[in-house]
């Protein structure tokens, strides 16, 4: 499904500022320290680090937050040796520093990490006890697509749906959430892109709520950091991404009960892979498609309690992804 409205909206958002020449003071490129510099605004600038603000009929571009990390170039780290991935980054949330970056602003397929944005929009615009009902659009026939087996007429609360979305990465439940919260998939996708723009995540574009491969659907590792960091502000999101199992019962169209017993797809949480000794993986979101490869975004904490967000996009295999993520987390102190 292609949502041309969302693409046109983002283009229009940028074109409004194209003719303006504005000087902005932004954070140091490797973090959020006191160092500052100025630069002219360019609507095609490939670093998501500002948003437009209307003040007294004058548009200016300013940093979207003073406590977020900004990166516009690769940042090596002597503790990290990552090759053969499209993009990777490690962000120190308390220090506001980018500890490692490789192609952090490169536009790539996000696969199911898209569902972090789906969850964020749903949490922002709907109550967790809202009842959702599946339409015919939950029938997804793409080979290999992760599903929970929804049928038209099945119903559950948004709370249940978000658990299934983030733990099992079900593409059919993402469709049900989108239609239940946005009215239509297209309108929900517009909400996703509006939320991205409001966060300063201006180098991504969404055309569906589940991350199945589609033309015009892309993110950057840096924009995923911005989206994930915002989602972490919601208690329910934090709770779900830390869960290893989930069992629930929902209703079929005829009123009968349907039961699901799920295990997390996060292999750190399942104990299949081990993070460095000083790091505790709290939770995150996986994503895999042929186009995106194997992807993972994590929230972790060091032994002294410092939080980090780490991202790897387009690794060659599951094993390769987790071994590289373990290597990346060595840079977290």
N, C-alpha and C positions, 0 to 999 in steps of 0.2 A: 504494500500500500504506500503510495507516495502522497505526501501532503504538500502540495505546492504553495498553499497559503502560508505555511510556517516558514518556508524558504523565502518567499517574497516579503514576509513581515520582517525577517532579520535583515534582508537586503535594504528594505526601506529604512529600517532603524539606523543603518550605517550611512546611507545616502544623505540623510538629514544633516549629517555633520560634515559631509565631504568638502563643502566649500568654506568651512570655517578653518581658521588658523589659530590654534589655541596653544598656550603654554601651560603645561601641567607639571606639578612637582610630585614625583612619585618616589616610592621607597627604593632603597638600594636593591639592585637586581638580584642579589643572593639572599635577600631576607627583608626584614622590616626594621632595620636599625635606623639611626638618626641621619645617616648619609642621605643626601637628596640631590637631584639634578632635574633640569627642565628639558622638555622636548616638545616639538610640534605634534599636534594631534593628527593622525592619519587614520581614516576609517578602515583602511586595509592592513593596519598594523597587526602583526601576527602574535601579539602577546596580549592575553586577556588580563587586563590590569586596571581598567577604568570603566566608568559608565557616564552617560550624559546626564547633566543636572540642569534644570531650567530655573533660572533666578533672574527676576526682573527683566524678562523678555530676552535674556542673554543665555545662550547655551555654553556651558563650560564642561570640560572633561576633568574628572578628578578621581583619585584612587577610591576604590569601592570600600575599602576598609583599611584601617591603619595596623591591624594585627594579623594580617594574612601575608603569606610568602608570595614573592613575585620572582619569576625567572624568565629570561629571554634568550638564554644560550645554554649550551651544555656545561654542566658543572661536574668535573671529575672528583673522585674520592679515592684515596689510596687503599681504603678497605674494600672497595667494590671493583669487580672485574666482570661486567655484564656485556656479552656480545649476542648477536643474532636475535635481538628483540626490536620491535619497531619503536618503542618508547618505554622509559622507566623514570621514576622519580621517588625521592624520599624527602618528606617535609617534617621538620621539627615544630610541633604546634606551639609549645610554650616559648621557645626561643624565637619563633617566627623566621626560621632559616631554612633554606633549601640545601640539604646536605648532599644530594646527588641529583643530577638531571641528565637525561639523554633523550633528545628529541621531545622534550616535554610539551612543546607547542605544535607538534606534528599532528595533523588530522588523520585519525585512524578509525577503523570499525570498532565499536565498543562491545559488541555482543551483548550478553545479559547484564553487564554492568550498567546498561541503560536503566535497569529496574531500580537502581538507586534513585534516579530522578523520578521515576514513576511513583515510588513510595513517598518521596518528598512532596510531590504535588498533591498526592492523595491525603497525606497527613495535614497539609496546610489548608486544604479546601473541604475536608469532610470529617465527620465524626467517626470514631472507630467502631461504634455500634450501628452505623448505617448498614442496612441490608442491601446486598447486591444480588441481582438476578442475571444469569448467563443468557446471552442471546445466541442466535445461530452463528455469530462470528467467532465463538470460542472453538469451533471446529477448525483445527489447524492440521493440514495434511503434509506440511513440509517435512521431508525425511530427516530424522534425527532430532526434530524439535522436542525440547523437554516439555512434558505436559503432566497435568494431574488428573486428566480424564474427565474434565467438565463436560456436561451435556446441556443443551438448551433447556432452560427452565430450572436448572439447579440454582440454589440460593445459599448465601452465607453472609456473615458480617464482614465489614472491611477489615476488622481485626484479624479474622481468620484468613482472609485473602492475602493480607500483607505477610502473615507468617508463611503461607505457601509460596508467595512471590519471592521472598528473600531467602528462605531456607531451601526450597525445592527448585526455585527458579522456573516456575511453571509459566510458559508463554500464554496458555489459555486463560489463566487467572489474571494475567496482566491486561488482557483484552477486557475481561469483565470489570476490572477496576477502572479502566479508562472510560468505558461506557457508563458505569455507575456514577462516577465522579464528574465527568465532563459532559455527559449526555450523548456524545458521539466520540469515536476515536479521533477524528480530525480536530474536534474542539479541545480534547484533552491534550493532543500533541501541541496545539497552539499554546496551551497553558504551560506545557513543559518548556517550550522555547521562550515564553515570556519570563518564566522563573529563571532560566539560564541567563537571560539578558539582565535581569535584576540583580543577579549575583556577580555580574561582571564577566561571566563565562561566555564570551562573545565569539569564540572560535569553534563552537560546536553547533550542531543542528540535529533535531530529532524529527523523524517522520513516522515512528511507531512507538508503542509503549513497552515493547518487549526486547528489542535489540536484534530481531531476526534481520538478516542482511537485506538492505534496501538502498536504492540510489538516493543520495543526499542525506544519509543518516551517518553522522560522524561525530567524534569527540576528539579532545586532546587529553593527554594525561594530566595536564595542569587544570583543565576545566573539570575533569573528574574529581580532582582534589577539592576544588571549590564547592562542587555539588555535594560530595560526600561529607565535607566539613559542615555544611549547612544541615544535612540530614541528621547528623550526630546531635543536633540541638533538640531532637525529639526523643523523649524517653522511650517510646514504644519502638522506634527504630533501633536504638541502642540495645534494648532488651532482646529483640529478635535476632540481630546479627551475632549475638553471643550464644545462641541456643544450638545444641548439638542434635536434638531430636524434637519432634512436634507431632502430637496426635490430636485429631479433631473430628467432629461429626457435623455434617451439614445436611441440608435437605435437598432431595430430588424433586423434580416437578410434581410427582404424584404424592409428595409428602413423606415418603419413606426416608430413612436415615442412610447416609453414605459416610463411611469412615475412611480417614487417611492416616497413615503412620509414616512419617518422613524422617530422613536423616540429613543433616547438613551436607552440602557439597564442598564445604571448606575442609580440606584435608589436614590443615594445621589443627583445627578444632577436633577432628576425628582421631588425631594422634598418628596419622600415617606419615607425617613429616614433622620435624622438630625445628623450632626457631633457635637462633643463637642463645647461649646460656643466660645472657642478661636481658632477654626480650620475652615478653609474654604477649602472644597474639590474642587480642580481645575478640575480634570478629571482622567480617568484611563481606565482600561479594565476588563471586566468580563469574566468568563468562567465557563461552566457547562457541565459535562457529568456524566454518571453513575459511571465511573471509577474514575473521578477526584473529584466528588462532586461539591460543589459551591466554586468558587475561585474569588479573586478580588485583583488587584493591583491599587494603587492610588498615585497621586501626590496631596499633600495638602500644605497649608501654614497656619502658625500660625498668630495671630493678629499682631505680630511684623514683619511679612513678611518672616519668616524663612521657607524654603521648606523642605518637608519630603516625602519619599517614604515608603509606607506601603504595606505589602503583607499578605494575608491569603489564605491557600490552603486546600481544602477538608473539608469545613464546611458541616454540615448535611442538611441545608436548606437555602433558600434565607433569611428568617428572621434571622436565626441563624448567617449567614454570616455578615449581616449588623449590627446586635447588637454587635457581636464580634469585627468588624472593628471599631465601635464607641468606644468600650472599649479600643482597641489598641491605638487609636488616643489620648486618654487621657494622654498618656505618652509624647506626643509632647508638648513642652513648648514654 
